[in-house]
Amino acid sequence: MSSKGYSVTVDYGKGQSKSYSAAFQTEERFANSWASVLKTAHTSGAKVFCSCSAPGTGRLAVRHRSVTSTYYIARYPNTGAQHQLNCQYYSQDADKSGLGSYSLGVVDETADGLQIKLKLSLNRRESFNHAADGQIHSVNAQGKPLQSAMTLGGLLQLLWSEAGFNRWEPGVGKRWIGPGHGRLLRASNRILTKSNGPISDSLIIAAVGNETAPEGKANLAKVDSAIAANRRLIAVAQLADYACADDARLSKKLILQDSAGFPHLYPTSGLWNRISASYSDELAAWRNKADLIAIVQMDRPYLSTNGNLCAEVLDISLMRVSKQWIPVASAYEATIEDLLRAQNRKFIKPMRFDSTTELVFPDFWLTDIATGYMPMEVFGMNTPAYATRKLEKTNYYNKNFPNGWWSWDAYQGLAIPPFPV
């Protein structure tokens, strides 16, 4: 599903309002005029609404970033589900994804954006400890475990969902890193850490060309800034094809696609062995030509003796995606994702984030049916533990979705049932 910009209406009060098109908000020739509109709206306390929603809903907020002295539009807190699925300000309710697995305060939708508590500090003066990952410090009202902070992998999924890459509708066209770079950058502007400001300040994103192209130049500027500020960086890019980057090579040097402006990345001792164990299924798929997105936390970059920019890789998380960048967890899910697109269906892949198996949400949400969201489950295993979990899910869906839900017992070799209409 594309992440679309809609026109917005600025309500100044006393019957005075004006609408501004998506083009006026984004095209360079209107940049100064749009900046003036935002400044006026912010200082006057005007209300702003997105045209994707019904009148009076889909509220937006105009915010000011003092560091850069710029004004921008943000989603109003807790209104993401009021926007259309293809709107750039849409977000799912927490109970339809793994966002419900975090303790209070880990992900807060504030006036400025999504404020998150990361397990891994971007401040080099703070220690880096892999053992801190996965710690659970509280439970919800039903006694289910809650995560005390967001991991690197959780951050990748948050970036992906905020950029709209887990949603699909017909007519989107092929996704690739060119426009994808901008969407991820805009998403990272809306995600704030508790102490380090927007993630975008510390994020370099895959870029085509070299460091003289605009995106590559922007990446290089962030690398230089991290060196000057003694700060760690995060990178997001696709792992190079297996033919170019087998396991032996990756244990010594991480090779990413379209890495213009990136430093040379060298994993810390033993890191790739740990990643290979944690992501064995994803890497097995990668060896069979599946695409993997990598999010990388690196230490402060440095200049080597031969003049190359380099950085030590502290941690890596991997996510399997389809050719259209929809996250998929297995070959069975990849088959359903491909078939849904082939049949021109609209759907969402809910992100698991850092949730455990205790929470119930489906492999896909079908979103183009009259009854609204319909769960879709792909059952791919037949172990005793999995059978117990399957029964729990079946009972949950039967109870909470009286209009029905869809499933495929893939492990039995059964034909794929028709999708609901």
C-alpha positions, 0 to 999 in steps of 0.5 A: 500500500502506498503512503499517500499525502492528502490535502490538509485544512487549517482551521484558524477559528471564527469561520476562517479556514483554508485547504492546502494540496499535497503538492503545495506541502511537498514541492520545492517551489512552494517550500517557503510559502508552506513554511510560512503557513506552518509557522502561522498555524503553529503560533496562532494555535490553529487546528489542522485536519487531514482530508483523508478522513471524515470532517472533524477527524484525522486531526494533525498537529503543527510542531516546531523543531528548535534545533533546525528552527523548522515547522512540520506536521505530525500525527495528533496523538492517538488518532492514527486509526482515524486516517485512511489506510493509505494515508501517510499519517495512518497507524494501526491500533496497538491491539492489532500488532505487537505494540501491545507487548510493551510496558507503559512508557516504552512507546508513547504517542506524544505531540511531537511524534512516537517517543520510544525507549530503546534498549540500545543507547546511541550515546557512546558514553553508555555501555553496550550490553547484549544481555540486556535484550529481551528483558521483561519487567512487568505484566499486563492485566491478564498476567502476560509479559510486557517488554521494558524497552524496544530492541533494534529489531523492534525499531526496524519494524516500527520504521517499516510500519510508519513508512507504510511498507507493511501495507498493500493496495493495488496499483502501488507499483514496484517498491525500490530504494529510491523513493523508499529512502525518503519514506524511511527518512520521513518515518524516522523524523516521527520517531524520537528517543527519550534522550537523543532526539529524532532517530533520523539524526542517527540513522543512515539509510540505503541510497543508490549511487555514491556519496556525491548524490544527495542521499549519499551526501546526507548519509556521509554528513551524518557519519561526520556528525557522529564522529564529531559528537562521539555518537553511535549510528544506526543503518538500514539497508538490504543485505547483499545477495548471498553470491556476493556476501556468504557467511564467511565474508560477513563474519569479517565485513558486513556487505549491504546493498546501495550503501552510498555514504556508509562507512565500512562495517566490521562486526565485533568478534563473534557477532555474526555467529550469534546472528546466525543462531538467532536468525537461522530461518531468515538466513536459510531463506536468504541463501535461497535468494530471499531478500533480507533487510538489516538494521545495524547498530555501529559504534562511533565511525573512525578514519582508518590508517588508509583513509577509509571511513570504518565502524565496528558493528555492535548489533544486527537484526534481520527481517525477511521481506518479499520483493515488494518489501512486505515482511514475511516470516516463512515461505508459506507466508511469502506464498500468501503475500504473493497471491494476495497481490496477484489477486489485487487485494488490500492487506496489512502485515501486522508487525510483531515488534518484540512481542512473545507468542502470548499475544494473538494477532494474525499473519495478515489482516485482509482490509478490503471486505465489508466487515472491515479487518479480517484475520488471516492465519497460515498454520505451518507446523505440526509439533505438539506445542504448535498444535496447542498454540493453534487451538488457542488462536482458533478459539480466540478468532472464533470468539472475537470475529463472529463474521469469520476468519481465514486460515490455511493448514499449509503443513498438511499440504492442503490447497490454499482456500479461496480468499474471502470477498 
